[in-house]
Amino acid sequence: MTTSQPEKLGLGELRFPEADPRLKKWSFGNLLAFTGPGMILASVTIGNGEVFSASRGGAVFGAAILWTFVLCAIMKASIVYSGARYITLTGEHPFQRWAQIIPGPRNWLALMLGVLAVICFPSWAVAFMQGLGQWSNWTFHTDINPQIWGLFWGLVAFGTVFLRSFKIVENFQTVVVGLMILFSFVALFVSNPPWIDALKGLVPNVPSGYPDWVQADYPDVASRPIPLEIIAYLGALGGGTYDYIGYVGTLRAKRWGMLGAPNHAELEEKLNRLDTDQAQIPLATDADNVDNGRAWLRAVKLDILASFVSVSILAITFVLLGDVILGSGAAQEVPEDTNILTSQAQFFSVISPVLVYLYQLAIWAAFFGSLQALSTIYPYTVREAFAPTFPSFRNEANFQKLRIWVNVYTFGGALVLLFTGVSYTTVISFAGVLGGVLSLGIWGFAQLWTEHKVLPAPFRMRRWVQVVVLISSTFLTVAGVLALIQFFMDLLG
């Protein structure tokens, strides 16, 4: 009798720990109970994604581009879900499996996406520092060089990140996201936008040109190719591979699904030796185990749902507020490099001038909290991307050192960008297109192949979800290539 490879490794049929009873039914309370890492994911883009990009898009193009933000949230959520469900079902990060099943040199894809993600780290850090620099002069009525203020907040954020636990960051960012949604919702209904136009904005269309007032008053904005401008919005919205690789890794701390197996470290080591060119991951396929596995996936769905619904609500709200308060029929102001945050204060002053102070507090919490949140999640991104090639990265005893070096690199790179005067829109456009669009599309294709190759049929995504991931991956890859070409042409020309 022939012994299968999984049996030789002592794997046998893998069974999930019993799912939390709260996952057996959907409820608002359960949604809150299984929300955590997803809120960090949502919060790391609030400032650059929703507050800046969405309101700028609304001011420039109006509600006509609303569809792009909704579509973007759906596409990104589907790809993130494909990665998060894989680690929950198998107990291993998908990047670990790619070493065996992706054609070409071993680990090349994980290394490539890891390098692209790491390149983007300083760009997002400096964007938050630039925002906080402008915020400080505006709030404290000072006239200090914003770079100095940015340096100050960077030092505080990176210097105190090790004093806060992962759970504290989770809770803090959940409160920040909740407050932003609450205030934005109130402002939206007080401003009473044209709801019919908003509904029309959900129908895909591409603006043919910039409004006359944008061309006259904001020539730097109007000089950017429209596809690059819009795709840059999408890159900033909801995060990118620099966040998502780490997000999937943070689920280890939640111990959902196979991650909660009592012998998980031993299991992961055996899986690492399993050649899935010869055998699939041996998940037991009886009805009880399949039902238990799918129950655990509800935790993933709830966390990602909470994250991307929050992102979508904020994006839609800020697009509409940008249109009504800053756009063609109103103030005709465009958030730009020298005015990242202040124009949006008008969203809240329409309710009461007092709320401007609350907006200032919320903006500080969003930008400073996000600066610390990315300092928390980036080390996970580095670990998961490079551990397949450098196994020492997987050793928990080395993680604190890794955190230090990742944050030193991120902060050091951000300082270089800060004091060389690279513009805010340049850094978020570059990082957003590279890591938030192009890299994510490539990841989606790899994830589809991974599911097909190594998961037993009962545990694969439903056919319609696979189609959504395929369409999303195709769109993001093509859009990313197009926007990256236009970015460098615009930068050099």
C-alpha positions in Angstrom: 0.0 0.0 0.0 1.4 3.4 -1.0 1.8 6.0 1.7 0.8 9.5 0.6 3.1 12.4 1.1 0.9 14.1 3.8 0.9 10.8 5.7 4.7 10.6 5.5 4.8 14.1 7.1 2.4 13.0 9.8 -0.3 15.4 8.7 -3.2 13.0 8.3 -6.6 14.7 7.7 -6.6 18.2 9.2 -9.6 19.2 11.3 -10.5 22.7 12.5 -10.9 23.6 16.1 -14.5 24.0 17.1 -15.8 27.4 15.8 -16.8 30.1 18.2 -20.6 29.7 18.8 -21.1 33.4 17.9 -20.1 32.6 14.3 -23.1 30.4 13.9 -25.3 33.4 13.3 -25.0 36.9 12.0 -25.7 39.9 14.3 -24.4 43.4 15.0 -22.9 42.2 18.3 -21.0 39.5 16.5 -19.8 41.9 14.0 -18.2 44.0 16.7 -16.8 40.9 18.5 -14.9 39.8 15.3 -13.7 43.3 14.3 -10.1 44.1 15.0 -7.2 44.0 12.5 -9.7 45.2 9.8 -10.1 48.5 11.7 -6.3 49.0 11.6 -6.6 48.3 7.9 -9.3 50.9 7.4 -7.6 53.5 9.6 -4.2 53.5 7.9 -5.8 55.1 4.8 -8.4 57.5 6.3 -6.3 60.6 6.0 -4.7 60.1 2.6 -7.5 58.0 1.1 -10.9 59.3 2.3 -10.1 62.8 3.8 -7.8 63.9 0.9 -8.4 61.7 -2.2 -12.1 61.3 -2.0 -12.8 64.9 -1.1 -10.4 66.0 -3.9 -12.2 63.7 -6.4 -15.6 65.1 -5.4 -14.4 68.7 -5.7 -12.8 68.2 -9.1 -15.2 65.8 -10.8 -18.3 65.8 -8.6 -20.5 62.8 -7.9 -19.9 61.5 -11.4 -16.9 59.5 -10.2 -18.7 58.0 -7.2 -18.7 54.6 -8.9 -14.9 54.4 -8.9 -14.7 54.4 -5.1 -17.5 51.9 -4.7 -16.0 49.6 -7.3 -12.5 50.0 -5.8 -13.7 48.9 -2.3 -15.4 45.8 -3.8 -12.3 44.9 -5.8 -9.9 45.4 -3.0 -12.1 43.6 -0.4 -12.5 40.6 -2.6 -8.7 40.1 -3.1 -8.0 40.7 0.6 -10.6 38.2 1.5 -9.1 35.6 -0.8 -5.8 35.9 1.1 -7.4 36.1 4.6 -9.6 33.0 4.0 -6.5 31.0 2.8 -4.6 31.6 6.0 -7.7 30.9 8.1 -8.3 27.6 6.3 -4.7 26.3 6.1 -2.8 28.0 8.9 -0.1 29.3 6.6 0.3 32.6 4.8 -0.3 32.3 1.0 3.1 33.7 0.3 4.6 30.6 1.9 2.8 28.3 -0.5 3.8 30.3 -3.6 7.3 29.0 -3.2 6.2 25.7 -4.5 3.3 26.4 -6.9 4.3 29.6 -8.8 6.4 28.8 -11.9 9.9 30.2 -12.0 12.7 30.7 -9.4 11.7 29.8 -5.8 9.9 32.6 -3.9 10.3 35.1 -6.7 6.7 36.4 -6.5 6.6 36.8 -2.7 10.0 38.6 -2.9 8.9 40.9 -5.7 5.6 41.9 -3.9 7.5 42.2 -0.7 10.1 44.5 -2.2 7.4 46.6 -3.9 5.6 46.9 -0.6 8.7 47.9 1.3 9.5 50.6 -1.4 6.2 52.2 -0.5 6.6 52.3 3.3 8.4 55.7 3.5 5.9 57.3 1.0 2.9 56.7 3.2 4.8 57.6 6.4 5.9 61.0 4.9 2.4 61.6 3.7 1.1 61.4 7.2 4.0 63.6 8.5 3.3 66.2 5.8 -0.4 66.2 6.7 0.4 66.6 10.4 2.9 69.4 9.6 0.2 71.5 7.9 -2.4 70.5 10.6 -0.1 71.8 13.4 0.3 75.3 11.9 -3.4 75.5 11.2 -4.5 74.3 14.6 -1.9 76.0 16.8 -1.8 79.2 14.6 2.0 79.0 14.2 4.1 79.8 11.2 6.8 77.1 11.6 8.1 75.2 8.6 5.7 72.3 8.2 8.7 70.0 7.7 9.8 70.7 11.3 6.3 69.9 12.6 6.3 66.7 10.5 9.6 65.7 12.0 8.3 66.3 15.5 5.2 64.1 15.0 7.2 61.5 13.2 9.6 61.3 16.2 6.7 61.0 18.6 4.8 58.4 16.6 7.8 56.1 15.9 9.2 56.7 19.4 6.1 55.6 21.2 4.9 52.8 18.9 6.7 50.2 21.1 4.8 51.4 24.2 1.5 50.4 22.8 0.2 46.8 22.4 -1.5 45.6 19.2 -4.8 45.4 21.1 -4.6 49.1 22.1 -3.9 50.1 18.5 -6.9 48.1 17.4 -9.2 49.7 19.9 -7.9 53.2 19.3 -8.3 53.0 15.5 -11.8 51.5 15.9 -12.8 54.6 17.8 -11.2 56.9 15.3 -12.9 55.3 12.3 -16.3 55.4 14.2 -16.0 59.1 15.0 -15.1 60.0 11.4 -18.0 58.1 10.1 -20.4 59.7 12.6 -19.3 63.3 12.0 -19.2 62.8 8.2 -22.7 61.3 8.1 -24.1 64.2 10.0 -22.4 66.7 7.8 -23.6 65.0 4.6 -27.3 65.1 5.6 -27.0 68.7 6.8 -25.5 69.7 3.5 -28.3 67.9 1.6 -26.4 66.9 -1.6 -28.3 66.2 -4.9 -29.2 62.6 -4.2 -30.3 61.9 -7.8 -26.9 62.9 -9.1 -25.3 60.8 -6.4 -27.2 57.7 -7.7 -26.3 58.6 -11.3 -22.6 58.7 -10.1 -22.8 54.9 -9.4 -23.1 54.3 -13.2 -19.6 54.0 -14.7 -18.4 56.9 -16.8 -15.0 58.7 -17.2 -14.9 62.5 -17.2 -13.8 64.0 -20.5 -11.9 66.8 -19.0 -11.2 69.1 -16.0 -13.8 71.8 -15.2 -12.8 75.3 -16.4 -12.2 76.7 -12.9 -9.8 73.8 -12.1 -7.8 74.6 -15.3 -7.8 78.3 -14.5 -7.1 78.2 -10.7 -5.3 74.9 -10.3 -3.1 74.3 -13.4 -0.9 71.7 -11.6 -4.0 69.6 -10.9 -5.3 70.1 -14.4 -2.0 69.1 -16.0 -2.2 65.6 -14.6 -3.7 62.9 -17.0 -7.2 62.2 -15.9 -6.7 58.4 -15.7 -3.7 58.9 -13.4 -5.6 61.3 -11.2 -8.5 58.9 -10.8 -6.4 55.7 -10.4 -4.3 57.5 -7.8 -7.5 58.0 -5.8 -8.2 54.3 -6.0 -4.7 53.5 -4.9 -4.9 55.6 -1.8 -8.4 54.2 -0.9 -8.5 51.2 1.5 -4.8 50.4 1.5 -2.6 48.2 -0.7 -0.2 45.2 -0.5 2.0 47.1 1.9 -1.0 46.8 4.4 -2.7 43.6 3.2 0.3 41.3 3.4 0.7 42.3 7.0 -3.0 42.3 7.7 -3.3 38.6 6.7 -0.3 37.9 9.0 -1.9 39.7 11.9 -4.7 37.1 11.8 -2.3 34.7 13.5 -3.0 36.6 16.7 -6.7 36.1 16.4 -6.3 32.3 16.1 -9.2 31.8 13.8 -9.7 28.5 12.0 -6.5 26.4 11.5 -4.5 29.2 13.1 -6.0 28.1 16.4 -4.8 24.5 16.1 -3.2 23.5 19.4 0.0 22.4 17.6 0.0 25.2 15.0 3.8 25.9 14.9 4.4 22.2 14.3 1.6 22.1 11.7 3.0 25.0 9.8 6.4 23.5 9.7 5.0 20.3 8.2 2.9 22.2 5.7 6.1 24.0 4.7 7.6 20.6 3.7 4.4 19.5 1.9 4.9 19.5 -1.9 1.6 20.6 -3.3 2.7 19.8 -6.8 2.0 16.3 -5.7 -0.7 16.6 -3.1 -3.3 19.1 -1.9 -3.4 20.4 1.7 -5.2 17.5 3.4 -8.2 19.2 4.9 -10.9 16.7 6.0 -13.8 17.1 3.6 -16.6 15.5 5.7 -19.7 17.7 6.2 -18.9 18.6 9.8 -15.4 19.8 9.1 -16.5 21.8 6.0 -19.2 23.4 8.0 -16.8 24.2 10.9 -14.3 25.7 8.4 -16.9 27.9 6.8 -18.1 29.0 10.2 -14.5 30.3 10.9 -14.6 32.1 7.6 -17.4 34.2 8.9 -15.0 35.8 11.3 -12.8 36.8 8.3 -15.9 38.1 6.4 -17.1 40.1 9.4 -13.7 41.7 9.9 -13.2 42.6 6.2 -16.8 43.7 5.8 -16.5 46.1 8.7 -13.2 47.4 7.3 -14.3 48.0 3.7 -17.8 49.2 4.6 -16.3 51.8 6.8 -13.9 52.8 4.0 -16.8 52.9 1.5 -19.0 55.0 3.7 -16.2 57.5 4.3 -15.3 57.7 0.7 -18.8 58.1 -0.6 -19.5 60.8 2.1 -16.3 62.8 1.4 -16.9 62.6 -2.4 -20.4 64.0 -2.0 -19.2 66.7 0.5 -16.4 67.6 -1.8 -18.8 68.0 -4.6 -21.4 70.1 -2.7 -19.1 72.2 -0.5 -15.8 72.5 -2.5 -16.9 71.8 -6.1 -18.1 73.6 -9.2 -21.2 75.1 -7.7 -19.7 76.0 -4.4 -16.3 77.2 -3.0 -14.3 75.9 -6.0 -11.4 74.7 -3.8 -9.3 71.7 -4.5 -7.3 70.0 -1.7 -3.7 70.0 -2.9 -0.1 69.8 -1.8 -0.2 73.1 0.2 -3.8 72.5 1.4 -4.1 68.9 2.4 -6.7 69.2 5.2 -8.0 72.7 5.8 -10.6 73.0 3.0 -12.4 69.9 4.3 -13.1 71.7 7.6 -16.0 73.4 5.8 -17.7 70.0 5.7 -18.2 70.3 9.5 -18.7 74.1 9.8 -21.9 73.8 7.8 -23.3 72.1 11.0 -21.6 74.4 13.6 -18.4 76.3 13.7 -17.7 74.5 17.0 -17.4 71.2 15.0 -14.3 72.5 13.3 -12.5 71.9 16.5 -13.8 68.4 16.6 -12.7 67.9 13.0 -9.2 69.1 13.9 -9.1 66.6 16.8 -10.4 63.8 14.5 -7.8 64.6 11.8 -5.0 64.5 14.4 -6.3 61.2 15.6 -6.6 59.8 12.1 -3.2 61.0 10.9 -1.2 60.4 14.0 -3.0 57.1 14.8 -2.5 56.0 11.2 1.2 56.8 11.5 1.4 54.5 14.5 -0.9 51.9 12.9 1.4 51.5 9.8 4.3 51.3 12.2 2.5 48.4 13.8 1.4 46.6 10.6 4.5 47.1 8.4 6.7 44.7 10.4 4.1 42.0 9.8 4.2 42.7 6.1 8.0 42.3 6.0 7.9 39.1 8.1 5.2 37.4 5.9 6.7 38.5 2.6 10.3 37.5 3.3 9.9 34.6 5.8 9.6 32.1 2.9 13.1 33.0 1.8 14.6 33.9 5.2 13.1 31.4 7.7 14.6 33.4 10.7 12.0 36.1 10.0 9.4 33.6 11.1 11.1 33.1 14.5 9.0 35.0 17.1 12.1 35.7 19.1 13.4 37.9 16.3 10.2 39.8 15.7 11.1 42.7 18.1 14.4 43.3 16.3 12.5 43.2 13.0 10.0 45.8 14.2 12.9 48.1 15.1 14.6 47.8 11.8 11.4 48.1 9.8 10.5 51.3 11.7 14.0 52.7 11.4 13.9 52.2 7.6 10.4 53.6 7.3 11.1 56.7 9.4 14.6 57.3 7.9 13.2 57.0 4.4 10.3 59.3 5.3 12.8 61.9 6.6 14.7 61.8 3.3 11.4 62.4 1.4 10.3 65.1 3.8 13.4 67.2 3.6 14.0 66.8 -0.1 10.6 68.4 -0.7 8.9 65.7 -2.6 5.2 66.8 -3.0 2.4 65.1 -1.1 0.5 64.2 -4.3 3.6 62.7 -5.8 4.3 60.3 -2.9 0.7 59.1 -2.5 0.2 58.7 -6.2 3.4 56.7 -6.6 2.8 54.4 -3.5 -1.0 54.1 -4.3 -0.5 53.1 -7.9 2.4 50.7 -7.2 1.2 49.0 -4.1 -2.5 49.8 -4.0 -3.4 49.0 -7.6 -0.7 47.1 -9.6 0.7 44.8 -6.9 -2.7 44.0 -5.7 -3.9 42.9 -9.1 -0.9 40.5 -9.4 -1.7 39.1 -5.9 -5.3 38.4 -6.9 -4.2 36.2 -9.9 -1.7 34.3 -7.7 -4.4 33.7 -5.1 -6.8 32.2 -7.6 -4.1 29.8 -8.8 -3.3 28.9 -5.1 -6.9 28.0 -4.3 -7.2 25.9 -7.4 -3.9 24.1 -6.9 -3.9 23.3 -3.1 -7.4 23.5 -1.6 -9.9 20.6 -1.7 -12.9 21.6 -3.8 -15.3 22.1 -0.8 -13.0 24.8 0.7 -12.6 26.9 -2.5 -14.3 30.2 -3.0 -17.7 30.0 -4.6 -17.7 30.4 -8.4 -19.1 34.0 -8.3 -16.5 35.1 -5.8 -13.8 33.7 -8.0 -15.2 35.6 -10.9 -15.2 38.8 -8.9 -11.5 38.3 -7.8 -10.6 37.5 -11.5 -12.3 40.7 -12.8 -10.8 42.8 -9.9 -7.3 41.4 -10.6 -7.5 42.1 -14.3 -8.8 45.7 -13.8 -6.2 46.5 -11.1 -3.3 45.1 -13.1 -4.2 46.9 -16.3 -5.1 50.2 -14.5 -1.8 49.9 -12.5 0.4 49.5 -15.5 -1.4 52.4 -17.3 -1.2 54.7 -14.3 2.4 53.9 -13.5 3.4 54.7 -17.1 1.5 58.0 -16.9 3.0 58.8 -13.5 6.6 58.6 -14.8 5.8 60.4 -18.0 4.1 63.2 -15.9 7.0 63.2 -13.4 9.7 63.4 -16.1 7.9 65.5 -18.6 
